[in-house]
């Protein structure tokens, strides 16, 4: 059986895979690099599809391309078709060897130190031959990739309210106000977030789940944060706080952070619900279904909430 997802799609639906890559990347060269094929192959495939459809899927703008009306109409169904082919490959793998297969798992950067390793360790104890393809990134990006069929399950926070998704709560995680050790608030037992309203804040960029929670907390506390820095990962934020460049709302650190004190927040409620999310509108491959069953039945226990 074909080993890689890329080879499977190249055999079963080469033009479809190329069209989706170009429409998503909005650049022929980037699409070729993503698929691992020569750029002329992508250009020829696009021309063949344009001739078949009777309209161009993209139009050139500067050095890139943008989807035409036909391209925008074509993309959702093309994504779904590729997702179905990926699922078919996994179904075949489960029939050929039911104890093997791959789960494409996406999760937030903040969950890679403790939470996801603990979940994987517990699951693999019962299913040692299942393989995982791991992807980290902002919550919105991961959810979009899951809807496009590229990811099976996402571990994220906050849990999105979407009827097209199944979800399970895994952990109610406390958040803290992280301040430099010498900060005026560092000696208190608890703080109100409003007491830090005049501080310079450090936060993740828009699109991250923790940034959404932080913005909602500031609104509930009655102020708009003065953002001194916006970063892409929590480790960087912790380092900036430790050097005195600002304060941040963060989950607790699994190891002591030099120069950082984590203050419990009394108001507004300082927590985020961590959960597993997967599509309700398509059938997952068997290994992914086994993983979602594990999350539903044992996820909370593994992360210490029962």
Buried (B, 14 or more C-beta within 10 A) or exposed (E): EBEEBBEBBBEBBBBBBBBBBBBBBBBBEBBBBBBEBEEEEBBEBBEEBBEEEEBBBBEEEEEBBBBBEBBEEBBEEBBBBBBBBBBEBBBBBBEEEEEBBBBBBBBBBBBBBEBBEBBBEBBBEEBEEBEBEEBBBBBBBBBBBBBBBBBBBBBBBBBBEEEEBBBBBBBBBBBBBBBBBEBEBBEBEBBBBBBBBEBEBBBBEEBBBBBBBBBEBBEEBEEEBEEBBBBBBBBBBBBBBBEEBBBBBBBEBEEEBEBBBBBBBBBBEBBBBBBBBBBEEBEBBBBBBBBBEBBBEBBBEBBEEE
